[in-house]
Amino acid sequence: MTIEAGPDELYTTLARIADVPALLELVNGAYRGDASRRGWTTETDLVGGPRIDAVALEEIIAAPDQALLVLRARSGLFACVQLTRLAGGVTGLGMFSVRPALQGNGIGRQLLAAAERYAREHYAAQFIESTVIAEREELIAWYERRGYAPTGERRPFPYHDERFGTPKRDDLAMVVLRRRIAP
């Protein structure tokens, strides 16, 4: 299912189970390890271990209240983002990943715009909400430049959920950012 056509043969689709191996490489490479240091969104100094596993990706792909959008070309996957239908006209945005070597080329902006359209059209969302580790100031600033604003809410980091990796600090917290996407 193609959601939109993009420039340079890039297009956005929903992820498929067959995409799981490529998604594992993309997401874990964007967030953790030495490969993530090629981009500016790494969290490898804050959290170690994998960001996601195959079972969790398969669950997201199969969930009726979630969508995993991927930006792809014939040569493979370039970016992905998870959307979750929440209560009150809010859609959660997470696991936003762009290949580190391609960060800063507008791919993230393109996928974020597609995610916002998808949330409006498929979930009737009025708001998109994302949580970001508070210490990731550069990433928070990127979201702010795209119209996301801190809500003032801070949530605890999921320390006891191994699906999110192994924290390297004991003082991590999540900042909640929100953007209105519909009247």
C-alpha positions in Angstrom: 0.0 0.0 0.0 1.6 3.2 -1.1 0.7 6.2 1.0 2.5 8.9 -1.0 5.0 9.3 -3.7 8.2 11.1 -3.0 11.2 12.6 -4.8 14.1 10.5 -6.0 12.0 7.3 -6.1 11.5 7.5 -2.3 8.0 6.5 -1.2 6.3 5.8 2.1 4.5 2.5 2.8 3.4 0.5 5.8 6.0 -2.0 7.0 5.6 -5.7 6.3 6.7 -8.7 8.2 9.3 -9.3 5.4 10.8 -5.9 6.3 11.7 -7.0 9.9 15.4 -7.9 9.2 16.0 -4.5 7.5 14.1 -2.7 10.2 16.2 -4.3 12.9 19.3 -3.0 11.2 17.8 0.5 10.5 16.4 1.1 14.0 19.2 -0.4 16.1 21.8 1.3 13.8 20.2 4.7 14.2 19.9 4.6 17.9 22.8 2.5 19.3 26.3 1.4 18.7 29.2 2.8 16.6 27.1 3.1 13.4 24.7 5.5 15.2 27.6 7.9 15.8 27.7 8.7 12.1 24.4 10.6 12.6 23.5 13.2 15.2 20.6 11.4 16.8 22.5 8.7 18.6 21.6 7.7 22.2 24.5 5.2 22.5 26.1 7.2 25.4 22.8 7.1 27.3 21.4 3.6 26.6 23.1 0.4 25.4 22.0 -2.7 23.8 19.5 -3.1 21.1 16.6 -0.6 20.7 14.2 -3.2 19.4 14.0 -6.9 18.6 12.2 -8.9 15.9 9.3 -10.0 18.1 8.5 -6.4 19.1 8.6 -5.2 15.5 6.3 -8.0 14.4 3.9 -7.1 17.2 3.9 -3.4 16.1 3.3 -4.4 12.4 0.4 -6.7 13.4 -1.3 -4.3 15.9 -4.6 -2.8 14.8 -4.0 0.5 16.7 -0.4 1.0 15.4 1.3 1.7 12.1 4.9 1.4 11.2 5.6 3.7 8.3 8.8 3.2 6.2 10.4 5.4 3.7 11.9 3.2 1.1 13.3 3.1 -2.4 14.2 0.1 -4.6 17.5 -0.1 -2.8 16.1 -0.6 0.6 14.7 1.2 3.7 15.9 4.6 4.6 13.7 5.6 7.6 10.8 4.5 9.7 8.4 5.8 12.3 5.9 4.1 14.6 2.4 5.6 15.2 0.1 4.6 18.0 -3.5 5.6 18.3 -4.0 7.0 21.8 -7.1 8.4 23.5 -8.4 11.9 23.1 -7.5 12.5 19.4 -3.8 12.0 20.1 -1.4 9.8 18.1 1.9 8.7 19.7 5.0 9.0 17.5 8.0 6.9 18.3 10.9 4.8 17.1 11.7 7.5 14.5 14.8 6.3 12.7 16.8 7.6 9.8 19.9 5.9 8.5 22.7 7.8 10.3 24.7 8.5 7.1 21.6 10.1 5.6 20.6 12.3 8.5 20.4 16.0 7.7 19.2 15.4 4.1 15.5 16.1 4.6 14.5 12.5 4.9 13.3 12.9 8.5 11.2 15.9 7.6 9.7 14.0 4.7 8.8 11.0 6.9 7.5 13.2 9.7 5.1 15.0 7.3 3.9 11.6 6.0 3.4 10.4 9.6 1.3 13.5 10.5 -0.8 13.0 7.4 -1.3 9.3 8.2 -2.3 10.2 11.8 -4.9 12.7 10.6 -6.3 10.5 7.8 -6.3 7.1 9.6 -6.6 7.9 13.3 -8.5 11.3 13.1 -5.7 12.7 15.2 -5.7 16.3 16.3 -2.3 16.0 18.0 0.9 14.1 17.7 2.9 13.4 20.8 6.4 12.1 21.1 8.6 11.3 24.1 12.3 12.0 23.9 15.0 11.3 26.5 15.5 14.7 28.2 19.2 14.7 27.7 18.9 14.6 23.9 18.7 18.4 23.6 19.6 18.5 19.9 16.8 16.1 19.0 14.3 18.1 21.2 15.4 21.2 19.3 14.8 19.5 16.0 11.2 18.6 17.0 10.7 22.2 18.2 11.8 23.6 14.8 9.0 21.4 13.3 6.3 22.8 15.6 6.5 20.4 18.5 6.4 22.0 22.0 7.3 20.6 25.4 4.1 20.0 27.4 5.9 20.3 30.7 5.2 16.6 31.4 8.1 14.4 32.2 7.7 10.6 32.3 10.1 8.1 33.9 12.5 6.3 31.6 11.4 2.6 31.3 14.3 1.2 33.3 12.8 -2.2 33.9 11.7 -2.8 30.3 14.6 -4.5 28.5 12.9 -3.8 25.1 14.2 -0.3 25.4 17.8 -1.3 26.1 20.1 -1.0 29.1 20.4 2.5 30.6 23.9 3.8 31.3 22.7 6.4 33.8 20.2 6.3 36.6 18.8 9.8 36.0 17.1 9.5 32.6 13.6 10.9 32.1 11.4 11.4 29.1 10.2 14.8 27.9 6.8 14.9 26.2 6.5 17.0 23.1 3.2 17.7 21.3 2.0 19.3 18.1 -1.5 20.1 16.9 -1.9 18.6 13.4 -5.6 19.3 12.8 -8.1 22.0 13.8 
